Amino acid sequence: MNTVTFPRPVRFTVVVPCYNEEETLRASMERLLAIQDDRLTLEVIIVDDCSRDNSLKIARELAEERTEVVVLAHKENQGKGGALQTGFARATGEFVGVHDADLEYDPMDLRHLLVPLVDGRADAVLGSRYLNATGTRRVLYFYHTMINKGLTFVSNLFTDLDLTDMETCYKVYRRELIQSFDLQEKRFGIEPEMVSRLAQSGARVYERGISYAGRTYEEGKKIGWRDGVRALYCLFHYNAHCAPLPLQLLIYFFIGVTAAIVNTAVFLALLPAMATGMAAALAFVIAAGANYWLCIKVLFRHESRWSAPGELAVYGASVAVLCALDVGITLGLIGLGLSPLGAKLIATLIGFVLNFLARRMLVFPEKSRLNL
């Protein structure tokens, strides 16, 4: 029985990514289609991600039986993110949500998630598996839950949202909002990316408890530890460029330490084969390249102002200037009576701060720096 009524007719698009779900697809779609009533009509877009079983055949049978169902098929496997991007682009409903082809989620919860959107209070509503919705839940993997909560904590740290379940499948949006996002992630990294886009758009985000009956890996669960690592990377990649200054400085500290380790390791590896000065110069250049690569992969947004060649030119110029400054400070402090070690440590500290500011303000500047 539907416990939620809407004050007006609502057309709701539900995108269903599907990969090798022949055992559950039909039952899942029957449960989803059953949430309709005289005020809620569905457009169900099943995106088959090049399944190797009979999922596509079943999906097409459903489309022949029900006019609400549309089937799109990938010729090559792209992952959940790719399937969602295909479905989002095709959506025509006023609101757009996601429902997996398995039986882990209860589609009736989607009606509750729609309420703040229909009322005009929200731009997006997320269903949380960790807020109590029914009083019962299936108990599964402790470590999997802890990883989910840990990723949500890191996401909240970057986005300043107080979500309880960033990785939830059940996310519902105004169609104009989700279609405005330039989504990039093709696999499970799509979940942290969508939350990142939500936060950066300034959207009004709500959250509500939902029921959840997760599968075991033996029953077909697909997400694994590699997806968790990718999700963590995505949280940095899509959020760090607009994070508060202290958090960016902390991230850059680890980038700087990594580049210093590369510098030292390359120098020691090259030293037996060439002159000391040549080895030091080549190691410095390689370390600068590692620093640049880590900056665009983890901390800053690539080509935020400059083209790729222009960005490299500005980066190279800043490295050259700061390298000369480092030498000058070191020699100057030695001339004032400091030990070489003490002089180099002070020059390194100054150089660290100036390098970070040069990258943030000159090499990878954002249009607006609101978090100074």
N, C-alpha and C positions, 0 to 999 in steps of 0.2 A: 504494500500500500504506500502511495506517495504521501509523505507527511509535509511536503512543502508545496505551497501554491504561489503562483506568480500573478501580479496585478495586471499583467498584459501579456500578449503573445510573445514568445521568445523563440528565436531560431538559433540553434546551438550546433556548431560544427565540432565533432570529436574526431581527432586524428588517431588512428590505430596503427602503430608500427608493428610489423609482423615478420618474424623470421623463424621458420620451422616450428610452427605452433598448431599442427594439424590435430593434436589431441584436445586442444582447448578452445580453438578459434570459434567454432560454431556456438558452443555454450556461452562463451564470453560475449559474443555479439548478441545473442538472444537476451542475455541479462541487460546489456546496454540498451537495446532497442525498447525494452520494457519500461524504461524510465519516462517514456513519452506520455503526454496526456493532451487535452485540448488546448492547453496554454504553452506546452513545450514540444517543439518539433526538432528532430535531429537531422543533421547531415553527417553521415558516418563515412570517413575516408580511410579505407584500409590501404596501407602502403606495404606491399609485399617486397621485402628486401632480398630478392633473389633466393627464396627458400628452396631447399633441396628436397623437401617432402611434398605433401599434397596441399599445403597451405594456400597456394594461389588458386588451385582448383576449387577448394572450399569457399574461398573469398568470392570467386566469380559466381559460384552457385548462389551465395547469399545475395549478391547484387542482382541476380535474375529474379530472386524471390521477393526482395524488398527494394522499393524505389529510393529509400533513404540512403542506401549503401552505394558508394562509389569505390572502385578498385583501381589503384595505380600500382604499376609493377616496375621495379628496378631490374635492369638487365645484368647489373653487377652488384654484389653486396657492398653497401656503403656504411652500414651501421645504423644504430638508432637515431643518431643526430641527422644523418642524411635522409632517413625516412621521414622524420618530423619536418625537416625543411621542405621536402617535397609536398607533404600534406598541408603545411601552413600556407604555402604559396597558392594552393588550390582552394582553400577554405572560402566560403561565402557567407557563413553565419555571422550574426551580430557578436557572438562570443565564440572563442575557440579553446578547446581543452584537449587533453591527452588521456588515452586509456590503453593500457597494454593488452595484448591479445591473450594473456594468460588469465588465471582466475584469482590473482592475488588481491585485487582491489574490488570493492563493491560499487558498481556504477550508480547506485542510488545516492551515494555520497555526493555525486556531481551536482545533484539538484541543490543540496545545501551550499555547495561552493558557489553556485550561481547567484544566490540571494544578494550578497553585497554588490555584485556587478549590476544586477537588474535594478537594484535600488539606487544606483549611481554613486555609492559610497566608495567603490574600489575600482581600480584598473586591472588588478590581478589578484587572484585568490589561490593560495596553496593549501593542499590537504596534508595535514601532519599526522604521521603514524604514531607520533609520541605524545599527542594531546588526546586525552581520553574521549572516545566517541561512543563506544558501546559498552564499555566496562569489561570486555573480554578481548583477548588477542592470542594469536598462535605464538608460542614461545619457540624461538629458533636459535640463531647463532649470536652468542654474547659478543665476540670480537667483531663480527660484522656490524652489529649495532653500535659498538664503541667507535669504529672507524667512521660510520655515518655521522655520529654525533660530533666526532672530532673535525670532520670536514665542514660540518655546519658551523662549528665554532670559528674555524679559520675564515669561512665565508662571511660570517657576521663581523669579524674583526676588520675585514677589508671594506665591506659594504655598509656597515653601521645599521644593518637590519637585525632585529632580534628574532630571527626565525628559529624554529625548533627542528625543522626537517628540510634542509636544502635539497636533498637528493630525491625527494618524493616524485613519483610519476605524475600525481594529480596536481597539475597546474592549469588554471583557467585564466584566460586573458580577454580583454577587448580585442576584437580582430585587428583593428587599426594599429594597436600597440604591438602585437606580436609580429605583424607583417612589416613593421617599421624597423625591426631588428635585423642587422646584417650578421646573421648567425654563421659561424665558421666550422664548429666542431661536428664531425661526422659520426662519432660513436658516443659512448656514455658521458664524455666530457661536455655534452650538450646541456646537462642539468646545471652544473656550476656556471656555464656561460650564460644561460638564460637568466639566472638569478643576478649575475653581474650586470647584464643589460638592463634588467628591471631597476636595480639600484641606481645606475647611472642615468636612467631616463627620468628619475624623480617620480615614478609611478606610485600610486597609492596601493599598497600591498596589504592584504588581509590573510589570515591563516585560520584554519578550522580543523578540528580533529576528525579523523576518518578511521574506518575499520581497515584491518590489514591481515591477510592470511598468506604470509610469504611461503614460497616454495623452497624445498631443499634443492641442492645441486643435483641429486639423483632424480628429482621430479622435473628438472629442466631449467633451473635458475642459471642465468648466463653470466652475470656480472662477477668479476674476479678481482684479485688483488692488483693486477695491472691497471684495471679501470680506476681503482682507488688512487694509484700513483698519478695517473693521467688527470684525474679530478683535482688533485692537489696542485699539479702544474697549472691547470686551467685557472684555478683561483688566483695564482700569482700573475699569470699571463694577462688575464682580462681585468684585473683589479689594481695591480700594484702601481700602474702609471698615474692613477688618481688617488692613491692612498695618502693619508696624512704624512707630513714631512718626517716626523720621527720614525714612522714605520718604514718609509722609503730609505731613510738613512741606515736603519738596521739591516735591511735587505742588501743595500749596497756594501755594507761592511763584509757580508759573506761573499759577495761578488769580488770585492777587493782582495780578501784573503785567498780565494780560489786563484785569482790572477797572480798573486804573489807566489803561491805554491807552483803554479805553472812556470813563472819566470825563473824561480830557483831551480826547479827540476830540469828545465831545458838548458839553462846555463851549465849545470853540472854535467849534463849529457854531452854537450857540445865542446866542453873545455878540452878534453883530450885530443880533439880533432882540429882545433883552430886556435888562433891567438885569443888571449883573454878579452881584449876589447871587442873583437868580432863576435865572440860567443855572447858577451854581455849585450851587445846591440841587437843581435838576432833574437836572443831570449826575450828582450824587452818588447820587440815588435810582435812576437808570437803571443806574449802575455797580453799586450794591448788588444790583439785580435780576439783573444779569449774573453777579455773584459767587455769588448763591444758586443760579442755574440751573446753573452749572458745578459747584458743590459737589454737587448731587444727581445730576448726570449722570456725573461723573467720580470724585469722591472719597468722598462720604459716602452712606449709605443713606437714601433718602427715607422719611419717616415711621417712623424707627427707634424712636422713643418716642411722639412726639406725632402727633395727626391733622394733616392738611394745614393747616387753618386755625390750629391750635395751633402748629405748626412755624413758620408765617409770623409769628405773633405774637411768639414767642420770638426769632426772627431779627430782626424789626423792633426789638424792645426792645433786643437786644444791640447792634445797629447804632447806635441812638440814644445809648445809654450810652457806647459807645466813641468815637462822634463827639464827644460833649461832653468826654470825657477827652482826646481828641486836641487839641481846642482849648485845654483847660486846661493841658496839658503844654507846648504850644507857647508860649502866653502867659507861663507861669511861667518857662520857660527864657530867654525874651527878657528878662523882668524881672530875671533873674540876670546878664544881660550878654551872653548868646550872640547871635550874629547871627540874623536871621530864618531864613536858609537852614539854618544849623546846628541851630537849634531845631526846625525842621520835619522835618529828616532824622531827628533822634533820636526825635521824637514818632511819625514814620511807622514806624520800626523797632520801637518799643514797641507801637504799634498793630497791626503785622503779627502779632507773637507773640500778643497778647491776642485778636485777631480769630480766629486759628487755634484757640486754646484754647477760646474761646467757642463756636465751631462744633462742635468735637470733643466738648466736655463738656456743653454746654447745648442746642444746637440739634439736633445729630444724635448723641446719645449711644448707644453700643452697650451691650447688657446686660452684657457682660464685656469689659474692656480688659486683655488678657493680654500685650499687646506694648508696654507702656510702657517 
